[in-house]
Amino acid sequence: MTTMTEASVREFKMPDVGEGLTEAEILKWYVQPGDTVTDGQVVCEVETAKAAVELPIPYEGVVRDLHFPEGTTVDVGTAIISVDVGGGSAAPAPAAEQPAAEQPAAAAPAEEPKAAGSGRQPVLVGYGVATSSTRRRPRKGPEVPVQQASTAIQTELNGHAPTAPAPAPAAAQAAPAGPDRPLAKPPVRKLAKDLGVDLTTVVPTGPDGIITREDVHAAVAAAVPAAPEPSVASAPAAAPASYDTARETRIPVKGVRKATAAAMVGSAFTAPHVTEFVTVDVTRTMKLVEELKADKEFAGLRVNPLLLIAKALLVAIRRNPDVNASWDEAAQEIVVKHYVNLGIAAATPRGLIVPNIKDAHAKTLPQLAESLGELVSTARDGKTSPAAMQGGTVTITNVGVFGVDTGTPILNPGESAILAVGAIKPQPWVHKGKVKPRQVTTLALSFDHRLVDGELGSKVLADVAAILEQPKRLITWA
């Protein structure tokens, strides 16, 4: 995404790096003013709410200016670097000219196709030709400033309030009050109804005058302190802002952790969770793991209990296909998926992410082992792409690696179930009428009770346990 500022200076804007994200943090600059860049050269690394991505620049020239330092969160569509493409020896533009260059935003899209006339468009790492970064859909209703619109969209996508709300949006958003019925999505209408808020009294901050969840909560917050105002005034409002820096550390919530927090809150308070547990003897499964490690078909592949647990869950889903579904709130429909994108929760230095194996149901055991190995190594290297974390249907979280027995996992948003696997350890167990030490673990299955009733959830969990107890069922049931 580029704009022309002078005859020979072009600005590269923060592109949409996928999945409709509206902001990204600049992690590292690989160039400095005065450096020469070539077409396709990576100039910086940015972190979105889902992954870290390197950005190549789509033309060559000399770097004129870096508009933001490292560590700055920038909205999509904001210019981040200026490059002199007219020969590379032009003097830096005066500071006063930069705002003027950004001012004619409406003219920028008209000049974009001319720059792309050569037939080549900028390509983002992992996303192909970024055609969406140079064209925007025309907005309905009054125009909204780019930064304000980006902030509002982020609110809707991530389910939390924007970090830097645009000042005084009331006057700008009061105009689209033409329709008698306020603009709001069904979940927002339900929230307003539950909280007793009249949507006609709420000032919208979303794009095109759409009322967001934050607007509803703001209306509630504005109404609550109205009565006891004297007591609020007497309370020391500034007290929470002060803290002992020697005894406390404050860490900004951003990037993957910010997205994870918003997703977990949204899931916990949207989908009614039910969790069931079962303790199972997995001694035979552990023996099979050791046999597979020596099998030439698995040479060079990662073979561990998680591989067989994943296969067991896939077989259980095949036997109980209705568990593999999602809830469409807007259409009031249950969407049954005829494919399984198996998510694997992974702890990384940037936070918890859940990449998924596409079409895991169609993979053989060696193929599944290869996909698991690639997923884990990519996550550890911090190279998981946003596309790899989208479209999951069910998830496995292996909390046993931390030595705990099990947990009550929260659903990944948009998914129907998540299986938690506890630590596998020797325990006394009744086997063939005698108490013997056996390898035992506890499984926990959380599911969305709107989609999965107790009987279906119990059948899925029982099938997984039965396969892990008798791995030969992988053959007889598959």
N, C-alpha and C positions, 0 to 999 in steps of 0.2 A: 504494500500500500504506500503510494508515493504522492507527493504534491510538488508543484513547481513554485519556488519562492522568488528566484531571480531567473535571468535567462539561462544561467549555467548552474544553478544550485537547486538540488532536489532534496526533498525531505522524505525520509522513510518513516512511516507511521507504524505504531504497534498493531500488528495484524491479529485477527481472530485465529488463534492457533488450534481451534477445533472445539466442537461441542457447545458452541454458543457462549463461551466464556467472555467476560467483558472487561477483565483487568488482568494484569500480570506484573510480577515484581522483577526488576532487573537485577539479576544475581551477579553478573560479571560482564564487563566490557572487554572485548579482545582487541579493540582498536582505540586510538587516541587522535585528537585533532592534528592534522598534518600527515597522517598515515595514508598511504595509497591502498585502495580496496579494489578488488576485481569482482566481476559478475559472478554471483553465487558464493562469495566468501562469507563465512560466518563472522558476524560482527559482535554478537552478544549472546548470552544465555539468560533466559527468563524462566521464572517459575510461575505457573498458573496454580489454580486451586487443586490441580490434579497431577501435574508432572512438571519436570524441568525440560525445556525445549531450547535448542540452539536456533537462532534466526540468521539465515543468509540474506544478503542484500542483493537486489535484482539488477544492479548496474555497477559500473566502475567509475572511479574518480578519486578525489582527495577529500578526506574527512574534514568538513568545515567546523562542525560543532556537535558535541554530545549534549542533548537537552536535559538529561536527568542523570544524577549520580547513581552508583550501585546502591541497591537496597531500597530504591524508590518504587512504589506501586503505581503503575501507569494505566490509565483507561485505554481500551482498544480504540483505535482511531486517532490517538494523540501522537504527534511527531516526536520521535526519540533521537534521530540523528540527521544531520544535514551533510550532503556530499556535493562537492563541486565537480560537475561532470564536463566542464568546458575546457579542461586542459590542466587543472590541478594547481595553478599558481595564483588563483584569485585571492585577494586579501579577505580576511574574515569580515563578515557583514557586521555593521554596527548593531549594538544591542537594541537600538530604537527601531530597527527595521524588522526585527523578528516578530513582534506582535502584528505588524502590518502584513507580514507574509502569511500569518495564520488567519488573518481576518477574513479573506474572501473564501470561506469554506464552501459556499455554494458553487463556486466556480471550479473547485478541484475535481469533482467527478467528471465534469465535461472535458477536462484536459487529460484524464486518465486514459481513455481509449487511444489517444494520439500516442502516448508513450508506449502503449502496448501494441502499436501497429506493426511492430517487427514480427509479431506472431509468437513471441516468447513472453511468458508472464512469470512473476516471481514464484518460486516453489518453496514451500515450507517443509522442513524435515519431517517426513512421515505422513504428509497429508496430500501430496500431489499438487496439482495446480490450484493455487489459492485464488480462484475467480471471485469468491465471495468477499475478498478483502478490498476489492476496488469498486464494488457496486453495492448500494444499499437499497433495500426496498423503500418505496415512497411511504412516508408516514401519513396516516389518516389523522385529521384534526390539526390543531395548531402545532407549529414547529417547536421542538424542544432542544435546548442546547445539547451538544454532544456529550459533555461531561455529565450533565444532569440525567440524560437518557441512559448512559452507561451505568450510572449508579443505580438507577431505578431497576434496570434489567437485572443487574447483579442481585438485587433484593429478591426478585421473583425467582431466579434460578437457584440461589443458594439457601433461600428461606431465612435470611437474617437481615438485620438493618444495615444499610451502607455505612462504611467507615467514615465517609466525609459527605454528609448530605448536602445537596445544593442549597445555598441560602435563599430564603424567602420563596419557596415554590408555590405558595398558596395563590398568589396573584396570577402566576402563569398557568396554573392548573384549574383555576376557577372557571376558565372559559369553556372547556368542553362539557358543560353541564346541560347541553341541549336536550339529550334524551331524557324522558321522564324516569327511566330506570337507570340507576347508577351502574357504571361499568365495573364489574368484579367477577372473578372466576368463582365457580361453585364452592371450592373449599373456603374461599374468603367469605362468601355469603354465609356459609354454615358457621364459620367462626364468629361473624358478626351477630348471627342469630343466637348462638350459645352465650355470647357476652352481653346480649341485650343492647346492641349498638344499631342505631338507625343509619343505614348507609347513605341516606340523603344528606345527613349532617356531617359526613366525613369528607375531608379535603384530600383528593387523590394526589399521589406523587408518582404513580407509575406512568409508563409511556402511553400516550393517547388518552390520558385521563383515567387510567385503570386504577381502581382502589386495591392496594396491597395489604398483606397481613399486618405490616408495620403501621400502615395508616389506621387500621382498626385498633391495634394496641395503643397507638398514640392518642386516639380519641378516648379510649378508656382511661389512660393515664391522665389526660387533661381533665376528665370529669371527676376522678377520685379525689384529688387534693383540694377541690373547690371549697368543700364545707369546712374542714379543719385547718384552714389557712393560718390562723394565729399560732397554732401549735407547731406547724411546719416552720414558720418564721423563727420561732424561738429555739428550734433544734439547730445544733451546729452542723449545717449542711456541708461545710468544707472538711469535716473531720475525716471522711473516708479517703480523701485525696492524699492525706499525709500518712507516711509509713516509714518504718525504720529501714533505711537502705543497707545498714550493716547486717540486719537479720532477715531481710526479705529481698527477693529478686523478682522483678516484674518482666515477663517475657511477652512481647507482642504476639497476638494471635493472628496468624496470616498463613497464606499458602495452603498446603495439604491439611494442616491441623485445623485451620479455620473452616475448610470445606467439610472435613470429617465431623467437627462439632455440630455444624449446621445440619448435616445429613442425619446424624444420630438423634438430635433433638426432634427433627421433623419426623423421622421414622417412629421414635418412641411415642410421640403424641398424635400420630396419624393412624398407624396400624395397630390394632389390638393384639398384643403379643401373648402367646401361650407357649410355655416351655415344658417339655416332657423329658424324663430321664430314664436310662436303662444301663445297668452294669452287666458287662459281658466278658466271658472267657475268650480271649483272643490268642490262646497258645498256638492253635493250629495255623492261624494267620501269620504269626511271627515265624513259625517254621517254614511256611511257604515263602516268606520274604527272603530267608536265607537261601532257599533252593533257587529262587529266581536270580539272586545275585550271582550264582554260579552258572546260570544258563547263558549260552553263547548268544541267544536272541536279545539279551539285555546287556551285552558287553558295551561298556562306556556310558551306560544310562544310570540315572539315579533310581535305585530301588529301595523303598522304605515303606513303613506301614501306611503312610499317607496315600501312597499309590493305590493300595488295595482298598483303603477306606473310600477313596474317591470312586473307584470302580464299583464298590458295593452300593454307594449312594446312587450312581447312575443306573444300576440294575433295579434298585428299589423304585426309582422314578419311572422306569419303563413299566414296572408292574403296577404303579399307581400314578398314571400320567396327569391326573387332575391336580396334583400337588405342584406341578410346574406351570404356574400361572401368575398373572399380575392383575391388579385392580385399577380399572380406568374410572377415576372419580368423575371426570367431566361427562363421559358417555354413560356412566352407570352400567358398566359391563365388566365381566370377568374375561380376561384374555388368556386362553390356554395356549401355551407355547409347545410346538411340536419339535423343538430343538432344545438342547441344554447347553447354555454357556456357563460353565462351572467356575465360580469365583473362588479364589484362594486368598484369604486374608493374610497380608504380609506386613510385618513391622519393619519400617525403614528409618534411617536417620531423619527423614523429613516428616515422619508420622505414619499412621496406618493407611495402607492402600489396599484395594481389593481388585487386582487384575483378574481377568477370567479367560478360560480356555474356550475358544469358540468351537461350537459343534462337538463338544466333548463326548456326546452320546455316540457319535459315529466313529470314534477312535478305538483302535485295538489297544491292548495293554502296553505293548512297547511304544506305540505312538503317544499314549497318554503319559507314559514315563518321560518321554522326550519333551513333551509340552510342559510338564511340571518342572522339569529341570531348567528349561529356557525361561519360564515365568519367574522362578525363584532367583536365578542369576541376574536377570534383567532388573528385577525389583531391587536387589541388593546394590546394583551399580547405579541406581537412581535414573535409569533410562526407560522406565515404563512410560509408554505413550498414553495420552488421554483416551484414544480409541480402544486401547486394551482394557480400560476400566469401565467401558460402557457396554450396556446390553446384557449384563449378567442376569441369570434366572434363579439360581440357588448358589449358596456359598458354603465353604468349609472353613472353620477357624480352628487351628490346632493349638489350643492353649496348653496342651500337655507338655510342650517343649519347655515351658516355664516351671514345670514340676507341680502343677495344680491338678486337682481331680477332674474338674469341669467348670462350667459357668452357665450363665443365662444370657446368651448373645443377643444383641439387637440386630434386627434385620437390616440388610443393606437396602436402601430406598429402591422401591420398584420391584423387589424380589419377594417371593412367597415363603421361603424357608432358609434357615441357616443351621448347619450342624456343627456343634462344638465337640472336639475330641480331647479327652483328658489324658493324663499321664498313664502310660502302660507300665505296670509294675507287678512283681510277684505278690500274690495274696493267697491265703488259705481258701480253698474252693472245693466243694463237693464234686468229685469226678468219679463216675462209675461206682458210686456208693461209698467212696472213701474220701476223706479230707486230704487234699494234696496241694502243694504250692503250684499255682497256675498264673499265667500272665493275664492280668485283668485290667480293664479300663472302663470308664464311665462315659457314655455318650449323652449329649443334650441336644434336642431338636426344638428350636424356636420357630413358630410359624404364625402367619397372619390369619387370625381367626375369622376374618371376613371371607377368606378364600378356602381355608382348610379347617374342617371341623375336627373334633377330637378323634373320631374313628379313623379318618384318613391320615391324620398326623401320627396316630399310634401305629397304623399299618406300615407307614414308611419307616419309622424308627425301628419297629420290630423286624422288618426285612433287612435293614442294614445290620442289626445285631445278629440276626440268624446267619447272614453271609459271613460275617467276621468270625463267628463261632465255628461254622462249617464252610470253609472257602470253596469246597467243591460245588456249592450252590451257584458260584459264578458261572459254572458251566451248565448245570441243570436248569437254572432259572433264566439264563441269558439266551 
